[in-house]
Amino acid sequence: MSKAKEVYSSEKCATVTTYVSAKDKIKDPSITEKYYDLVTDFFEAGWGKSFHFAPQRMGEKMQDAMLRYEIKVAEALQLKPSMKVLDVGCGVAGPMRNIAQYSGANIVGLNINAYQIKKAKEYIQKSHLENICSLYEGNFMDTKLPAASFDAVYAIEATPHAPDKTKCFKEVHRLLKPGGCFAGYEYCLLDNYDENNRDHCQIMEDLEHGGGLQKISSMKAVQQAFLDAGFKVLEIGNSCTEGCSWALPLRTGFRRSKFGRFCTDVMIRVLEGVGIAPKGSTKVGDFLNLGADAFVEAEKRGIFTPSLFFLVQKN
Ligand SMILES: C[S@@+](CC[C@H](N)C(=O)[O-])C[C@H]1O[C@@H](n2cnc3c(N)ncnc32)[C@H](O)[C@@H]1O
């Protein structure tokens, strides 16, 4: 039985219930771990091996935009073969394999989720990258890795899961050699967000729940967390510029249309009913759809971006 099936089925179906009822609460890292047990197969089926957004230019293909987004991080950190690099929250090693292939750097993928680590290992082997890519199961709040052991660190849409951003960034700061840089993408609220607007609050609540995220903060608060962790901020800003859209894959294509979604929903219900899809699949599909709608709405209203690019340095 695959790990995913094992997680969904029998008594472990409680995982879905635990996650669904964790709404509104500050989630400890074990909830994030459960979240990725539930959604990893869905993400791979719908998104591919890299689990992040990427602002798409007019006419640009999603996969090209994703690769461009990842390479921007490699270039900002000036990654090269002699460097030892940490990928914080590496998913199933989608970005890691692309960045390793592009730069030749030696990359360690850190991930709290054992199921993703197992998948990442397989994909690294299939790509023959074992000589430069390795994995480490751990929590980015307290990795237990030795201090000053990396030349550079990056995190692509992983630290929005941190229950305490400053503490997480302090841990990255500890792991970096002096002068080393940390780059990547964070999530943040934009100026249009109004905390007194009930629609805005509901959209963000659904987005956070659907994405397994902690409370999203403002750009200023993210910047302050870097400063409080001891970093010098070299660059920070929304990389989704005029004319680009990061939510395009969530609002286009047959599977995202009302009819396409209806068909998928019926199919999952039937497969779950006859025991082919694991128990709980329908509920997972439901909260992912809730999150997807909230992401689309957040882009439409200009209240949120998942594309806050940062480059910070340890003195
Ligand atoms: C949105 S996914 C991004 C994955 C990857 N960076 C990518 O772009 O494909 C967030 C990742 O962060 C990892 N993560 C979340 N909380 C973590 C924690 N406390 N410690 C380590 N990894 C964590 C998740 O398991 C997941 O792999």
The ligand as an SDF file (V2000), in Angstrom:
LIG
                    3D

 27 29  0  0  0  0  0  0  0  0999 V2000
    4.6310   24.9840   -0.8140 C   0  0  0  0  0  0  0  0  0  0  0  0
    5.7480   23.6670   -0.4990 S   0  0  0  0  0  0  0  0  0  0  0  0
    7.1440   24.2360   -1.4440 C   0  0  0  0  0  0  0  0  0  0  0  0
    8.0800   23.1000   -1.7500 C   0  0  0  0  0  0  0  0  0  0  0  0
    9.2680   23.4560   -2.6400 C   0  0  0  0  0  0  0  0  0  0  0  0
   10.0010   24.5740   -2.1250 N   0  0  0  0  0  0  0  0  0  0  0  0
    8.7850   23.7300   -4.0200 C   0  0  0  0  0  0  0  0  0  0  0  0
    8.7440   24.9090   -4.4030 O   0  0  0  0  0  0  0  0  0  0  0  0
    8.4690   22.7650   -4.7350 O   0  0  0  0  0  0  0  0  0  0  0  0
    6.3170   23.9450    1.1950 C   0  0  0  0  0  0  0  0  0  0  0  0
    7.3290   22.9160    1.6770 C   0  0  0  0  0  0  0  0  0  0  0  0
    7.7940   23.3060    2.9860 O   0  0  0  0  0  0  0  0  0  0  0  0
    7.9100   22.1370    3.7910 C   0  0  0  0  0  0  0  0  0  0  0  0
    7.8030   22.5320    5.2140 N   0  0  0  0  0  0  0  0  0  0  0  0
    6.7440   23.1040    5.8210 C   0  0  0  0  0  0  0  0  0  0  0  0
    6.9910   23.2860    7.1270 N   0  0  0  0  0  0  0  0  0  0  0  0
    8.2530   22.8310    7.3510 C   0  0  0  0  0  0  0  0  0  0  0  0
    9.0840   22.7740    8.5070 C   0  0  0  0  0  0  0  0  0  0  0  0
    8.6420   23.1940    9.6920 N   0  0  0  0  0  0  0  0  0  0  0  0
   10.3330   22.2890    8.3660 N   0  0  0  0  0  0  0  0  0  0  0  0
   10.7770   21.8420    7.1570 C   0  0  0  0  0  0  0  0  0  0  0  0
   10.0340   21.8500    6.0340 N   0  0  0  0  0  0  0  0  0  0  0  0
    8.7850   22.3540    6.1240 C   0  0  0  0  0  0  0  0  0  0  0  0
    6.7520   21.2730    3.3370 C   0  0  0  0  0  0  0  0  0  0  0  0
    6.8820   19.9370    3.7510 O   0  0  0  0  0  0  0  0  0  0  0  0
    6.8260   21.4950    1.8330 C   0  0  0  0  0  0  0  0  0  0  0  0
    7.7550   20.6210    1.2710 O   0  0  0  0  0  0  0  0  0  0  0  0
  1  2  1  0
  2  3  1  0
  2 10  1  0
  3  4  1  0
  4  5  1  0
  5  6  1  0
  5  7  1  0
  7  8  2  0
  7  9  1  0
 10 11  1  0
 11 12  1  0
 11 26  1  0
 12 13  1  0
 13 14  1  0
 13 24  1  0
 14 15  1  0
 14 23  1  0
 15 16  2  0
 16 17  1  0
 17 18  1  0
 17 23  2  0
 18 19  1  0
 18 20  2  0
 20 21  1  0
 21 22  2  0
 22 23  1  0
 24 25  1  0
 24 26  1  0
 26 27  1  0
M  CHG  2   2   1   9  -1
M  END
$$$$
